[in-house]
């Protein structure tokens, strides 16, 4: 496997092109959660059940889980401009198809096409950023990338709520399409190829096992979170997914001996990357869980409208976005510990407050708790991404980015499944004890936020083990774009 070509001084001094990659990734990843508020309207328009309408979100997540594991191999063999053109072209085609969809099946197909383009964008952005940006600037630049990884999904329900208040669901795609087209055209004009593609054949059995494994696992987890699905069938799919993913891992370990893995797992040999990956996964589970529970509580228990719910959750998303670049600069100046440890503590406090929800908790306190949660996650995510990816050698950037994106999809589905199961279990218990339906429902939400608080404790433990500076900085990185012999990982044994 060849390493990326050295980056020139002119390239490293001008990071402006990354703004277009960030903008493109933000637009496409926003669509992962934009359907949450539109499901009731879509269910009525197409005369399908809410459970069937939920497939518009589930299929998007499934497609992401299937495609992302392949992007590590893909991005090493396709220049960035061609990868960007393909990703944005596919996304725009899917968006147009969804906007004009005459039937539910066509709309579902449009979402799948959208997700196929989205799956390439995030690893492309992360890989290009790590290749182009000098180590001393990565925190600052990664702060902007945080907008994509965390703020875009967080703002999805808010954006859809605002659009649905004044227009039909089709405008969720009609508004996005021209923005995506403009970003694609301007990005193509400004984006230059960084690094040299490597030529090798794809290992088709790995592609098949990855698609079956990650797709089946995410589907099983999604069905576990669906109260209308069969729990037994969902467990079978989840178990089968675990076995297939384990088979995929074993296959990649074997292929690493021949230097041709589809997803190079030698990224996991780097301790800082492992810790960052686990902490990111736990924090994402807490964030996705709160994104699921809070709208239900505000709308079903407190009687807020879709628009009011979106507006109440907007400050948290905006706070995360505004803090991202600043956190990056603070990280460059002071390292990780002054950021991630207060962030972990804030996450725990905010979720602890939400475990006290009831029928009369002041709405302003819910707003403060959500705002604190999003601000705390902003303090966590930027250092984690920067530390984790900075710990691997350049030839593994694309694989590290792909693994991070894959884990995000699996953890998102897992967090939703666990939260939905806890809500259902506790609600049923309280109903059996004679509580009224609303009180029982609130009890289920309390358990869900309690799970988030437990996850926050795990996040704090992992963050306490994170170094203050990236390993490459601590131990002396090779010149930017160059790969030293010491940075090359040893092959894993099967």
C-alpha positions in Angstrom: 0.0 0.0 0.0 1.5 3.3 -1.0 1.4 6.3 1.3 -0.1 9.7 0.4 2.1 12.0 -1.6 3.7 14.9 0.3 1.6 18.0 0.6 3.2 21.2 -0.7 3.5 24.3 1.4 1.0 26.1 -0.9 -1.6 23.3 -0.2 -1.1 23.3 3.6 -1.3 27.1 3.8 -4.7 27.2 2.0 -7.4 25.2 3.7 -10.3 27.1 2.0 -11.3 24.2 -0.1 -12.2 22.3 3.0 -15.0 24.8 3.6 -16.8 23.4 0.6 -16.2 19.9 1.7 -17.6 20.8 5.1 -20.6 22.5 3.6 -21.3 19.5 1.3 -21.0 17.0 4.1 -23.2 19.1 6.4 -26.0 19.2 3.8 -25.9 15.5 3.0 -25.6 14.3 6.6 -28.4 16.6 7.8 -30.7 14.4 5.8 -30.0 11.4 8.0 -32.4 12.7 10.8 -34.5 15.2 8.8 -37.3 12.7 8.4 -38.1 12.3 12.1 -40.8 15.0 12.3 -42.3 14.2 8.8 -43.3 10.6 9.5 -46.9 11.3 10.6 -47.6 13.5 7.5 -45.9 11.0 5.1 -47.9 8.2 6.7 -51.2 10.0 5.9 -50.1 11.1 2.4 -49.1 7.7 1.2 -51.6 5.7 3.4 -49.0 3.6 5.1 -48.5 2.8 8.7 -46.1 4.9 10.9 -44.0 1.7 11.2 -43.7 1.6 7.4 -43.0 5.3 7.2 -40.2 4.7 9.7 -38.3 2.8 7.0 -37.5 6.2 5.4 -35.1 6.7 8.3 -34.2 3.1 8.8 -33.3 2.5 5.1 -31.0 5.6 5.2 -29.2 4.3 8.2 -29.0 0.8 6.7 -27.5 2.1 3.4 -24.9 4.1 5.3 -23.9 1.1 7.4 -23.5 -1.0 4.2 -21.6 1.5 2.1 -19.3 3.2 4.6 -17.1 0.1 5.3 -16.2 0.1 1.6 -15.1 3.7 1.5 -11.7 3.1 3.2 -10.7 1.0 0.1 -12.6 3.3 -2.3 -10.9 6.5 -1.2 -7.4 5.1 -1.5 -8.1 4.3 -5.2 -10.2 7.2 -6.4 -8.9 10.8 -6.4 -10.8 13.3 -4.1 -12.3 15.3 -7.0 -13.8 12.2 -8.6 -15.0 10.9 -5.2 -16.6 14.2 -4.4 -18.3 14.4 -7.8 -19.7 10.9 -7.5 -20.9 11.4 -3.9 -22.7 14.7 -4.6 -24.0 13.5 -8.0 -25.6 10.5 -6.4 -26.9 12.5 -3.5 -28.5 15.1 -5.8 -30.1 12.4 -7.9 -31.6 10.8 -4.8 -32.9 14.1 -3.5 -34.6 14.9 -6.8 -36.1 11.5 -6.9 -37.5 11.9 -3.4 -38.9 15.4 -4.0 -40.9 14.1 -7.0 -41.7 10.7 -5.7 -45.3 9.7 -6.8 -45.4 6.6 -4.5 -43.9 5.6 -1.1 -41.7 3.0 -2.8 -40.1 5.7 -5.0 -39.6 7.9 -2.0 -37.9 5.0 -0.2 -35.7 4.4 -3.3 -34.8 8.1 -3.3 -33.7 7.9 0.4 -31.5 4.9 -0.4 -29.8 6.7 -3.3 -29.3 9.8 -1.1 -27.7 7.7 1.6 -25.3 6.1 -0.9 -23.9 9.5 -1.7 -23.9 10.6 1.9 -21.9 7.5 3.0 -18.9 8.6 0.9 -18.8 12.3 2.0 -17.9 12.0 5.7 -14.9 9.7 5.2 -13.8 11.8 2.2 -13.9 15.0 4.3 -12.0 13.4 7.2 -9.4 11.8 5.0 -8.8 15.0 3.0 -8.6 17.1 6.1 -6.0 14.8 7.8 -3.9 14.6 4.6 -4.1 18.4 3.8 -3.9 20.0 7.2 -0.7 20.3 9.2 -0.8 18.7 12.6 -0.5 22.0 14.5 -3.7 23.3 12.7 -5.9 20.1 12.9 -7.8 21.1 16.1 -8.9 24.4 14.6 -10.0 22.8 11.3 -11.5 19.7 13.0 -13.7 22.2 15.0 -15.4 22.9 11.7 -15.7 19.3 10.9 -17.6 18.8 14.1 -20.4 20.8 12.5 -20.9 17.8 10.2 -20.4 14.9 12.6 -22.6 16.1 15.4 -24.5 19.4 14.6 -26.0 18.2 11.3 -27.8 15.2 12.8 -28.8 17.3 15.8 -30.4 20.0 13.7 -32.2 17.6 11.3 -35.5 17.5 13.3 -35.4 21.3 13.8 -35.0 22.0 10.1 -37.7 19.6 9.2 -40.0 21.1 11.8 -39.6 24.6 10.4 -40.2 23.5 6.9 -43.2 21.4 7.7 -44.8 24.3 9.5 -45.1 26.3 6.3 -44.9 23.8 3.4 -45.3 20.1 2.5 -42.8 17.4 3.2 -41.6 17.6 -0.5 -40.0 20.9 0.3 -37.6 19.2 2.7 -36.0 17.9 -0.5 -36.9 20.8 -2.7 -35.0 23.3 -0.4 -31.9 21.0 -0.1 -31.5 20.2 -3.8 -30.5 23.6 -5.2 -28.2 24.2 -2.2 -26.5 20.8 -2.8 -26.1 21.5 -6.6 -24.5 24.9 -6.0 -22.1 23.4 -3.4 -21.2 20.6 -5.7 -20.4 22.8 -8.6 -18.4 25.3 -6.6 -16.6 22.5 -4.7 -15.6 20.8 -8.0 -14.2 24.0 -9.3 -12.0 24.5 -6.2 -11.2 21.0 -5.1 -7.8 19.7 -6.1 -6.6 16.1 -5.8 -4.4 15.4 -2.8 -2.3 12.3 -2.6 -1.8 9.5 -5.2 -4.4 6.8 -5.7 -3.3 3.2 -5.3 -4.3 0.5 -7.8 -5.6 -2.8 -6.5 -8.6 -5.1 -6.9 -11.4 -5.1 -4.5 -12.0 -8.3 -2.4 -15.6 -9.1 -3.4 -16.2 -11.6 -0.6 -15.4 -8.8 1.9 -17.8 -6.5 0.2 -20.6 -9.1 0.4 -19.9 -10.0 4.0 -19.6 -6.4 5.1 -22.9 -5.5 3.4 -24.7 -8.5 4.9 -23.1 -8.1 8.3 -23.5 -4.4 9.0 -26.8 -4.2 7.2 -28.3 -7.1 9.1 -26.9 -5.8 12.4 -28.3 -2.3 12.0 -31.6 -3.7 10.8 -31.9 -6.0 13.8 -31.0 -3.2 16.2 -33.6 -0.9 14.5 -36.3 -3.5 14.8 -35.5 -3.9 18.5 -36.3 -0.3 18.9 -39.6 -0.6 16.9 -42.4 -1.4 19.3 -44.5 -2.9 16.5 -41.8 -5.4 15.4 -41.4 -8.9 16.7 -38.8 -9.0 19.4 -37.8 -12.6 18.5 -37.2 -11.8 14.8 -35.3 -8.7 15.7 -33.0 -10.7 18.0 -32.4 -13.3 15.3 -31.3 -10.5 12.8 -29.2 -8.9 15.5 -27.4 -12.2 16.3 -26.9 -13.0 12.7 -25.5 -9.5 12.1 -23.0 -10.0 15.0 -21.8 -13.3 13.6 -21.4 -11.8 10.1 -19.5 -8.8 11.4 -17.2 -11.1 13.3 -16.6 -13.0 10.1 -15.8 -9.8 8.3 -13.3 -8.8 11.0 -11.6 -12.2 10.8 -11.5 -11.9 7.0 -9.9 -8.5 7.1 -7.2 -9.8 9.6 -6.3 -12.5 7.0 -6.3 -10.0 4.1 -4.0 -7.6 6.1 -1.2 -10.2 5.6 -1.5 -9.6 1.9 -1.8 -5.8 2.2 -5.3 -5.8 0.6 -8.0 -5.5 3.3 -11.2 -3.8 2.5 -11.2 -2.1 5.9 -7.8 -2.0 7.5 -8.2 -2.8 11.2 -4.6 -2.0 12.1 -6.0 1.4 13.0 -7.1 -0.3 16.3 -3.5 -1.1 17.2 -3.1 2.6 18.1 -4.2 3.1 21.7 -5.3 6.7 21.4 -7.4 5.8 18.4 -9.0 2.9 20.3 -9.9 5.1 23.3 -11.2 7.9 21.1 -13.3 5.5 19.1 -14.9 4.0 22.2 -15.5 7.4 23.8 -17.0 8.7 20.6 -19.3 5.7 20.3 -20.5 6.0 23.9 -21.1 9.8 23.5 -23.0 9.3 20.2 -25.2 6.7 21.9 -26.1 9.3 24.6 -26.7 12.0 22.0 -28.9 9.9 19.7 -30.9 8.6 22.7 -31.7 12.1 23.9 -32.6 13.1 20.3 -35.2 10.3 20.3 -36.7 10.8 23.8 -36.8 14.5 24.2 -39.2 15.3 21.2 -41.5 12.5 22.4 -41.6 14.0 25.9 -42.2 17.5 24.7 -44.9 16.7 22.2 -46.7 13.7 23.8 -46.5 14.7 27.5 -46.1 18.5 27.5 -48.3 19.2 24.4 -45.7 21.2 22.4 -46.2 21.4 18.6 -43.6 20.1 16.1 -42.5 23.7 15.5 -42.2 24.5 19.2 -40.2 21.4 19.8 -37.8 22.2 17.0 -37.4 25.7 18.2 -36.7 24.5 21.8 -34.0 22.1 20.6 -32.4 24.6 18.2 -30.3 26.5 20.7 -28.5 23.3 21.7 -27.6 22.5 18.0 -26.5 26.1 17.4 -24.4 26.1 20.6 -22.6 23.0 19.4 -22.0 24.5 16.0 -20.7 27.8 17.4 -18.5 26.1 19.9 -16.9 23.7 17.4 -14.3 26.1 15.8 -13.5 27.7 19.2 -13.0 24.3 20.8 -10.6 23.4 18.0 -8.5 26.5 18.7 -8.5 25.8 22.4 -7.4 22.2 21.7 -4.5 23.4 19.5 -3.4 25.7 22.4 -4.0 23.6 25.5 -4.5 20.0 24.5 -7.5 17.7 25.2 -7.9 17.4 29.0 -9.1 20.9 29.7 -11.9 20.3 27.3 -13.0 16.7 27.4 -13.1 16.2 31.2 -15.4 19.3 31.7 -17.3 18.1 28.7 -17.9 14.7 30.2 -18.9 16.2 33.5 -21.4 18.5 31.7 -22.8 15.6 29.8 -23.4 13.7 33.1 -25.0 16.7 34.8 -27.3 17.5 31.9 -28.6 13.9 31.6 -28.9 13.7 35.4 -31.2 16.7 35.2 -33.3 15.1 32.5 -33.8 11.9 34.7 -35.9 14.2 36.9 -38.5 15.0 34.2 -42.1 14.8 35.3 -45.5 16.3 34.3 -44.6 19.7 35.6 -40.8 20.3 35.1 -40.3 23.9 33.9 -39.8 23.9 30.1 -36.9 26.4 30.7 -35.1 23.7 32.7 -35.5 21.2 29.9 -34.0 23.8 27.5 -31.1 24.5 29.9 -30.4 20.7 30.2 -30.4 20.2 26.4 -28.2 23.3 25.9 -25.7 22.0 28.4 -25.7 18.5 26.8 -25.0 19.9 23.3 -22.3 22.3 24.6 -20.7 19.5 26.6 -20.7 17.2 23.5 -19.0 20.0 21.5 -16.2 20.0 24.1 -15.8 16.2 23.6 -16.2 15.5 19.9 -13.6 17.9 18.4 -10.7 16.7 20.6 -11.8 13.0 20.1 -11.8 13.2 16.3 -8.5 15.1 16.2 -6.7 12.9 18.7 -8.0 9.6 17.3 -7.3 10.3 13.6 -4.0 12.0 14.5 -2.8 8.8 16.2 -2.8 6.7 13.0 -0.2 6.9 10.2 -1.3 8.7 6.9 -1.8 5.6 4.9 -4.5 4.5 7.3 -6.5 7.8 7.4 -9.2 6.7 5.0 -9.7 3.4 6.9 -9.7 5.1 10.3 -12.4 7.6 8.9 -14.5 4.7 7.5 -14.3 2.7 10.7 -15.4 5.8 12.7 -18.3 6.4 10.3 -19.4 2.7 10.5 -19.3 2.7 14.3 -21.4 5.8 14.3 -24.2 4.1 12.4 -24.1 1.0 14.4 -24.0 2.9 17.7 -26.8 5.2 16.6 -29.0 2.2 15.9 -27.9 0.5 19.1 -28.6 3.6 21.2 -32.1 4.0 19.8 -32.8 0.3 20.3 -31.7 0.3 23.9 -33.7 3.5 24.7 -36.8 2.3 23.0 -36.6 -1.0 24.9 -36.1 0.7 28.2 -39.1 3.0 27.6 -41.3 0.1 26.6 -40.3 -2.1 29.6 -40.7 0.6 32.2 -43.9 1.9 30.8 -45.4 -1.6 30.9 -44.3 -2.1 34.4 -45.9 1.1 35.6 -49.1 0.4 33.8 -49.3 -3.0 35.4 -48.8 -1.3 38.8 -51.9 0.8 38.2 -50.3 4.1 37.0 -52.1 6.2 34.4 -50.8 6.1 30.8 -49.1 9.5 30.8 -47.3 8.9 34.2 -46.2 5.5 33.0 -44.9 7.0 29.8 -42.9 9.6 31.7 -41.5 6.8 33.9 -40.2 5.1 30.7 -38.5 8.4 29.6 -36.8 8.7 33.0 -35.3 5.2 32.5 -34.1 6.2 29.0 -32.3 9.3 30.3 -31.0 7.2 33.2 -29.3 5.0 30.5 -27.8 8.2 29.0 -26.4 9.2 32.5 -24.8 5.7 32.9 -23.2 6.1 29.4 -21.9 9.5 30.5 -20.0 7.9 33.4 -18.4 5.5 30.9 -17.5 8.4 28.6 -15.8 10.2 31.6 -13.8 7.0 32.4 -12.6 6.7 28.8 -11.8 10.4 28.5 -9.7 10.3 31.6 -7.4 7.8 29.7 -7.0 10.1 26.7 -3.5 11.7 26.3 -3.4 15.5 26.4 -1.7 15.7 23.0 -1.8 13.5 19.9 0.7 10.6 19.8 2.2 12.0 16.6 3.0 15.2 18.4 4.2 13.6 21.6 6.6 11.3 19.8 7.6 13.5 16.9 5.7 13.2 13.7 7.3 12.7 10.4 7.2 15.7 8.1 3.7 16.4 6.9 2.7 14.0 4.1 5.7 11.7 4.7 5.5 8.3 6.4 8.3 7.2 8.6 9.1 3.5 9.1 8.3 3.8 12.8 4.7 5.0 12.0 3.9 1.8 10.1 1.9 -0.7 12.2 2.9 -4.3 12.6 0.6 -6.8 10.9 -2.0 -8.3 13.2 -2.0 -12.0 13.8 -5.1 -14.0 12.9 
